[in-house]
Amino acid sequence: MYYSKQHKQRSQLETVYKYSLITGILILIVAYPLALILPVSISFENGFLENLQVLILIVGSLYNLKLIADSIDKEIGAFHLWSAVFMIFMAFRELSWGRVFFPIDMEDNGPVFVAMKNFSLRIEVHIMIALFILFLILFMLKYLPLIRIFNCHLPFLIILAMIISIIFSYVGDHGMLIGKLQGQIVEEIGELAFYILILPLCIHYHKELSRY
């Protein structure tokens, strides 16, 4: 029974790894063609792509929590807890720490939200950001198996895809190649691909750490 359960968990892990990696890469491949045909509104702040990014980050965080329950290695569990909190941190960041719920104007490139300096919850937000960062740094230094992680094989394909997604995001944000408005779509698709690729990255290290 135990070995059957372990086999089922490994099979599910491989499936999630494969499809999340393929999805992230495919999104990068179609980023520019999609940017030429999709309406700019899809990339607006608090729009479809940004909300999808938040959803991906939340799902990825929950899956990391699931991997904690599936692992008997406390250090691997710590790695996934750190990853889960990091993804929630990024989800809050994509929501501009709540400012996306306070639009004050609309421009060609999307809605305008209240500035952080005028945000009524700015003190609470700064405290939350500080607590997130403090947790991530202290938890990493105290509980993460950093030496074991550094000894793992590097996931070159995932890293390459993540680098490309960052480049796409930068190029799109600066309006290179296809202009500012359509480039905004490329930027958001690049970010979406990056967030999707975090999941296979976590699974890669889960598998690598399980070997030591």
WOURNOR-V828192 format. One record per backbone hydrogen bond with DSSP energy under -1.0 kcal/mol. NH is the residue of the N-H (numbers start at 1). CO is the residue of the C=O. Records with the same first field share a line. If there is no record, write none. Layout:
NH = CO, CO
This chain:
5 = 1
6 = 2
7 = 3
8 = 4
9 = 5
10 = 6
11 = 7
12 = 8
13 = 9
14 = 10
15 = 11
16 = 12
17 = 13
18 = 14
19 = 15
20 = 16
21 = 17
22 = 18
23 = 19
24 = 20
25 = 21
26 = 22
27 = 23
28 = 24
29 = 25
30 = 26
34 = 30
35 = 31
36 = 32
37 = 34
38 = 34
42 = 39
43 = 40
44 = 41
47 = 44
49 = 42
51 = 47
52 = 48
53 = 49
54 = 50
55 = 51
56 = 52
57 = 53
58 = 54
59 = 55
60 = 56
61 = 57
62 = 58
63 = 59
64 = 60
65 = 61
66 = 62
67 = 63
68 = 64
69 = 65
70 = 66
77 = 73
78 = 74
79 = 75
80 = 76
81 = 77
82 = 78
83 = 79
84 = 80
85 = 81
86 = 82
87 = 83
88 = 84
89 = 85
90 = 86
91 = 87
92 = 88
93 = 89
94 = 90
95 = 91
96 = 93
97 = 92
98 = 95
99 = 96
100 = 95
101 = 98
102 = 99
104 = 112
105 = 112
107 = 110
110 = 107
112 = 105
114 = 102
118 = 115
119 = 116
122 = 119
125 = 121
126 = 122
127 = 123
128 = 124
129 = 125
130 = 126
131 = 127
132 = 128
133 = 129
134 = 130
135 = 131
136 = 132
137 = 133
138 = 134
139 = 135
140 = 136
141 = 137
142 = 138
143 = 139
144 = 139
146 = 144
149 = 145
150 = 146
151 = 147
152 = 149
156 = 154
159 = 155
160 = 156
161 = 157
162 = 158
163 = 159
164 = 160
165 = 161
166 = 162
167 = 163
168 = 164
169 = 165
170 = 166
171 = 167
172 = 168
173 = 169
174 = 170
175 = 172
176 = 171
178 = 176
183 = 179
184 = 180
186 = 182
187 = 183
188 = 184
189 = 185
190 = 186
191 = 187
192 = 188
193 = 189
194 = 190
195 = 191
196 = 192
197 = 193
199 = 196
201 = 197
202 = 198
203 = 199
204 = 200
205 = 201
206 = 202
207 = 203
208 = 204
209 = 205
210 = 206
211 = 208
212 = 209
